[in-house]
Amino acid sequence: MSTNSPLLSMNLISTKLDIETAIQTYYEAGYDGIGLWHDQVYQYGVERTIDLLHKFLLKVTHLIYVGPFNQTNEKDYRAAREFDRDKLRVAGKLGADSVLAMTGSINGLGHSEAFRQLNRSLRDLVDTAAENHVKIGLEPLNYILQDDSFIFTLKDALDIVEDINHPALGVFLDVFHIWSEPGIMETLKRTKGKIVGCHICDFRSMNRSAYDRVLMGDGVIPVRTLLDAFREQGWNKWYDIEIFSDELWAMEPNEFLKLAKEKYENLWR
């Protein structure tokens, strides 16, 4: 990696490799960090994952995800939060910096109740995060992803983070989701000290499906402008390439990883 480029991480989803193959392949391709998904970590085994990470010296930049926060009865709510606490403890064992928080769909709760439960859930989790030396990053998603989230703007995410006001809680920024938000550059001025993670990719000008993201510089997002704004607010850690793309998933993994690194280094030239 170019010494002029900030820290680079590759997300597990970006290649769709199994966790064992991904850790070895990313390391051999020259990546220093990896973003992991909790379901694959549990399936492969937490201790086995830790052993692999030590063998190949990869940093877990973040774990996806705690949530959803859309339970419709108290019994399910308590079970979901206990599972979330376990994910936070696992993230701590993995050495992750942060755990992404995704709300899930509104699930018939209604706007007020959904936001109330989100606030309650995060308040119930922040102390466990702090005890395990990880931070929770609330990620707003693009409004087209209503099956996955009911937080669609960085402004709304920041309102919740600022209301809870806990050092273990911040926002997880994904350029794909926030780039078209009205007033985004002004809203980003509120993120100083609150950014806990970052996903990068690009948006194809003639987007063909939900799985049609492209690499940085191949689309219409002003990626470098956004990243410069993140840095102005103090973000100087990992940039994780997260790609959902039928086209790029079809590439040979090593070829994709080489291309992605080239695009990343070009981004900072």
Phi, psi and omega in degrees: 000143177297138180292346178275351182266135176295175185302132185244132177235149176242130181284145179302323183291339187292338178244343185061023174284155172292161190298322181293314180294320182298313182300314180292316183293318179296316179300313182292336177276359175093014177275149181256343183223160179217138172262124186252156175252135189300325184295321178289324178297314179296319182294317181284327182114128184298311183294322177296321178297315179300316179300318179295318180297322177291324180293318185256005171056044175259139176271129171280111184282324179197160175244136177250121004202161163269151188116176004284165182243055187224034182287149185253003173210162188293323180299313179294323178300311183295321178295318180295319180291326177294321176296320177298319178298322177295320177299320179295321177294321177296317178302320177297318178296325180284347182081020180291147175283324187211165174233123180288140177249125179236131192286332193081174181293166181291338169057033177076009184285333190089152188302309185296314181292323179298314180291325177297316181292323176300314179298314179299316183299313182295321177297326180286344187252339190296325181292322176296320177301312181298318180298334182254013173060038173232162177243146177267131179245110178284120184253119171283141179249159175301142186299343178290345183261055185287347174282346184248343187202156167238012171252113188244357179225149175298325179302313180295319179298317180293324178302319180289315180300317181291327178292317180286321171053060179234138184297343179267010182233132176210202179244146175253119187261131175235118185300328180299324186272331188255348192299327184263006180293128178304133177072022188299323183294325177289318180298324181299338179293344179274355189269001183304123180077003185245355180277128180240357179186163185211128171253141177229148172188206177212166184248118180298135183299325175246075185296133188254341181194178177290342181244063186221030178289158180232171180282159184304130181096349180260005183225205189251358179286133173283071191300311183297322178299317179294317181294324175297322178293322176300315182295325177297333179267009171103002180281118182222029182249227192276144172244113187258123178279113179242114186238128168246103186204116176302322182293312182285329175297333181282348179289156171296130188307315181294325177294316178298314182298322177294314180297317181299319179294320178298316179297322179295314180294323177297328180301327186261359179282000000 
